[in-house]
Amino acid sequence: MEYFTLSNGVEMPAVGIGTFLMQPEQAEQAVYTALQMGYKMIDTANAYMNERAVGRAMRKSGIAREDIFLSTKIWASEYEKENAVEKTLKILGVDYIDLLYIHQPSGNYMAGYRLLEKAYKAGKIKAIGISNFHDHKLEHLLSECEIKPHVIQLEEHPYFSDTKTLNMLAPYGVRLMAWYPLGHGDKGLLNEPVFTELAAKYGKTTAQIILRWHTQNGTSVIPGSTSADHIRENADIFDFTLTEEEMASIKALNTNTRFYNPPADMEEKYAFFAIDLDSQP
Ligand SMILES: NC(=O)c1ccc[n+]([C@@H]2O[C@H](COP(=O)([O-])OP(=O)(O)OC[C@H]3O[C@@H](n4cnc5c(N)ncnc54)[C@H](OP(=O)(O)O)[C@@H]3O)[C@@H](O)[C@H]2O)c1
């Protein structure tokens, strides 16, 4: 496993397993499988409603807590709740979180960010993340915050990169963790001839070529999968290196095309989507 060093010195694995859209029992099985296969990082979120299951898988794995990098996200409807971080710790069944994000630039996101700063100072979280921030809300957060974020999660894959946001964050050494690193499993992306050719050259799958491209760019990835074969192959990407020319040929696929295209007013609405964390099994 390769690691990236965050601006505060914390070591973050280059690859983890994502759990978006997984039912609790699926997430528990996928995370357990990944940990047995040597994964060191898990990404979940309040909104995925599977954090309790993720915590169960971590304990069932028998792997020491300090050998797992746990990343999760506070949902926007929780930002003004004083105990939102403690609640998340309790649901997961852990006493610290390696990387805690505020999930959306929605509602009172500064209140959410203050919760993260407070938890960071108290040692309850080891790194601070922001997710899906851009433009004026990102500017506002950067100007108001006391501790600069360490990581941002954004949609990122060979068809799309949010370079404007990444350029705004570059001066602070904020690391990118890509969501939809495989374009949410889009077959058109996975079957691009560039990837098929490189897969044949290196004896890898097209998904492995894409994930290697991300990590060689310095981007951390959290591909989601419930398939044991995919989980295994997604972490097996460190025994080959793409050439500069190959990296450039993948970059050239960028068409500025997102796979996630919510309506324009969705961002503000997120804060009104309440969740009941206690209701998850
Ligand atoms: N911050 C945010 O707002 C946000 C938004 C979305 C996602 N995320 C995070 O990012 C993670 C990744 O996103 P994602 O899971 O939606 O999309 P993704 O990782 O780009 O793609 C997942 C899809 O690809 C398939 N897949 C995985 N490995 C594969 C392989 N080796 N070969 C072929 N197909 C493969 C999976 O199906 P199988 O199950 O069959 O393998 C699944 O359908 C999420 O799980 C979540 O943790 C964050």
The ligand as a Gaussian input file, in Angstrom:
#p B3LYP/6-31G(d) Opt

LIG

0 1
 N      -18.387000      12.999000      -1.054000
 C      -19.362000      12.663000      -1.856000
 O      -20.308000      13.442000      -2.079000
 C      -19.364000      11.316000      -2.507000
 C      -20.231000      11.069000      -3.574000
 C      -20.199000       9.804000      -4.148000
 C      -19.333000       8.838000      -3.688000
 N      -18.503000       9.114000      -2.630000
 C      -17.552000       8.085000      -2.128000
 O      -16.761000       7.656000      -3.213000
 C      -16.835000       6.237000      -3.323000
 C      -16.656000       5.824000      -4.756000
 O      -17.771000       6.184000      -5.527000
 P      -18.768000       5.093000      -6.121000
 O      -18.615000       3.851000      -5.319000
 O      -20.102000       5.665000      -6.204000
 O      -18.249000       4.947000      -7.608000
 P      -16.962000       4.233000      -8.257000
 O      -16.026000       3.751000      -7.200000
 O      -16.449000       5.121000      -9.324000
 O      -17.634000       2.995000      -8.988000
 C      -18.315000       1.991000      -8.285000
 C      -18.954000       1.073000      -9.310000
 O      -17.917000       0.481000     -10.093000
 C      -17.988000      -0.932000     -10.009000
 N      -16.617000      -1.428000      -9.851000
 C      -15.825000      -1.307000      -8.758000
 N      -14.629000      -1.885000      -8.986000
 C      -14.674000      -2.351000     -10.253000
 C      -13.757000      -3.060000     -11.045000
 N      -12.546000      -3.382000     -10.589000
 N      -14.124000      -3.393000     -12.308000
 C      -15.349000      -3.077000     -12.789000
 N      -16.275000      -2.409000     -12.068000
 C      -15.939000      -2.064000     -10.812000
 C      -18.833000      -1.256000      -8.816000
 O      -19.593000      -2.414000      -9.025000
 P      -19.294000      -3.800000      -8.198000
 O      -19.907000      -3.603000      -6.838000
 O      -19.957000      -4.839000      -9.030000
 O      -17.805000      -3.977000      -8.134000
 C      -19.755000      -0.042000      -8.723000
 O      -20.890000      -0.216000      -9.543000
 C      -18.201000       5.918000      -2.724000
 O      -18.352000       4.558000      -2.430000
 C      -18.214000       6.838000      -1.541000
 O      -17.457000       6.291000      -0.469000
 C      -18.505000      10.345000      -2.054000

